[in-house]
């Protein structure tokens, strides 16, 4: 678990997991005494200054154990804003993976239930849940294609290859509730939308998010060449 975060004079970030030991960097080492102190600016043995910050839940989430490809922060943000998730929401997340999305949402909503069939992924997700000390997340070894046990769900998020197989189980979703489908290819999206037309669901839109950061320092102002482009398409629907 991250105990403190350091920023060096160049803006590089360091995560410190154990402040009871000296921490070594390319700019020298920082003593355990300084790491444990209340000082916000500390100095290495070679005279370099570091700014010291307390970690937030977001920092810890960024460093959780990874397994399969996770849903990125830019897509998680879109899911939250488009569905209006809040402290009273109950969410089903199908396709747990390493649990990144489920763990993130657990910090916002009332309850998250997550379905996964891969034992290895379940172990990783359970490890992350324990590390983050999350109490409102339940991870089940269950195939969403076979049905949904929970009732009166506010949002269902599907990160599975063939989400159209889940359309017949939408009685578990509240009237007006949101169904979010996360798919990497347009052929999958096309198939899902065609099948959705046969069920009590309204397809609102399909969208993707592209994230481009900028380099702004001294007289340099340009886009960062390492743009985070296509990750997946998000199809948003509402239950009738």
N, C-alpha and C positions, 0 to 999 in steps of 0.2 A: 504494500500500500504506500502511495506517495505521501511523504511527511512534509516536504517543503519543495519549493521551486526556486531555482536561481536563474538570473539573467546576467550574462557577462557584459563587458563594455561594448561588444560587437552586436549585442542583441540575441546571442545564442541562448537557448533555453536548456536547462538541466533539471532532471527530475531526481530528487534524493529520496530513497526509500528507507534509509536508516540514518537518523541524525545523531545516533549515539557513537558514530564512527566518523573519522576524518573523511572528507570527500575530495577526490583528486580530479583535476581538470588539466587541460593543456596550459592553463595560466597559473599552475601551482595548486596547492591543496588548501582547503578550508577546514578549520578545526571543528571538532564536534561541539566544543564550547560555544563557538560563534553560531553554529547551525542551530543550537538549542536556545540561543539568546533571543531577546525581544528586538534586537537591532534589525532594521530593514536594509541597511547597507553594511556588508561585511567585506573584509579584505583577505586575499590569499597570502600565503607566505612569500610570494614574489611581488606583492604590492598591487595586484589587480583588484578592482572593486567589483562586487557582485550585489545585485539587488535581490532581496529575499522576499518571497511571497508565500502566503498560505494557499494550499491547493483547494480547489472547489470540486464539487461532484463531477463537473465537466472534465477537469484535468484527469481525474481517476478513470473516468469512462474512456478517455482517449488512450489509456495505457492498459486496458483489460486484455486478458488472454484472447488471442484470435485463433479462429479455425478457418471456416469457409469465408468467402468474400462477404463483407458486411454491408448493410445499407448505410450510405454515407450521411454525414451530418447535413449536407445541403438538401438531401431528399427527406431526411427525418424532419427538418424544419418545415418543409412544404406539407408533409403529412399532418403535422400538428396544427398549422395555421388553416389548412383547407378543411379540416374536420372539426375544428374548434375544441380539441381535447382540453379537458380541465380536471380539477380535483374530484369531480363527481363521476367522471367517465369510467366505464368498464370496457376493456379492450381485449379482443382475441388477436393474437399474433401467431399466424401459422407459417412454420418454416423458421424455427428458432435460430438455427445456425449457432453462432457463438454467444447469442443472447444480447448483442449490442443494442438492437432496437428495443427489445423487451426491457432491458435494464434502464435505458434512457427514459422510456415512457413511464416506468414505474415511479420515477421521481416527479411526475406531473399528474398522473391520473390516480383514481381510487384503487383500481385493481387491474392487473394484467394476467391473462392466462395464455400460455404459449405452447403450441403443439410442435413436436419434432419426432421423427422416427429413427434418426441416426444416433446410435448409442454414444458414439464418440462426441458428436456435437452436444448431446445432452450433458455429458460429463463436463465439457468446457463451459457450457452455459451455467450449470449448477455451481461450478467453481467461481465464476464471475459474480453470480448472485450472492454467494457466501462472502466473497471479498468485499463487495459493496454493502453488505449487511442489509439486503433488501428483504422486506417482510411481505410486501403486497404483490409478489410475483409467484405464480405457480407454473412450473414446467412439467408438461405431461408427455409421456411416450405414447403418442396417438397420431393417427393418420387423418388429416382433415378431410380427405376424400371420402372417408367412411362415415362422416357425420360430425356434428358439433353438439357437445353435451350441454354447454352453458346456454342460458336464456337471457333475453332482454339486454343484449349487447349494444353498446353505443357505436362501436367501430370494430370492423373486422379488417385485418391487414393480411394479405396473402402474398407471401414470397415463395411460391411453389411453381413448378414448370407448367402445370395444366390447371389453372385456377377455375376454368369453366366447369370442372367436375364438382366444384363446391357450390355452384349456383342453386342446386336443389336443396341445400341445407340452410338457406338464408332465413328460415323461420326463426332462427336464433337471434336475428338482428332486429332491433326495434324499428317500427315504422318511422321513416325519416332518418334512420341511422346510416352511417357511411360504410361503404365497402371500398377499400383501396387495394388495387392490384399492382404489384411490382414485377415488371417483366423486362428482360434485356433486349428483346427483338420485336419488331413490328409484326412479324408473322404471327407471333403468339398473341399480341394485342388484337390483331384482326380476328383471329379465331375466338378470343374471349368476347369481343363485342358482338359478333354474330350470334353466339350462344346466349349472351345476356338479353338479347331482344326477345327470347322465348320465355323469360322469367320476369317476376315482379321486381324489377330493378331499373332505375333510370341511369343511363350512362351520361355523366355530366361533361367529362372532357378527358383527354389524354395529354399529358404534358411531360416535359423533362426540364431539368435545371442544369445550367452551365455556370461554373464558378471561375471567374478570372480575377486574380489578385494583381495589384500594381506595385511596382518598385518606385518609391518616392524618397530620394535622399540627395542632398546637395543640389546639383543642377540636373539630376536624372529623374525623369518622369516617363515611365513606359510600362506597358503590360508585362507581367511575369510570363515568360515563355512556357512555364510548366502549368498551363491551364488545366483545371479539372473539368473535363468535358463530359461526354455521354457516359452515364453509369447504368441507367435503366429508364424505362417509360413508366410513369405513374398514371394509371387509369382510375378516375374517381367516379364512384356511383353512389346512388341513394336508394334505400329500400322503400318500396311502395307498401 
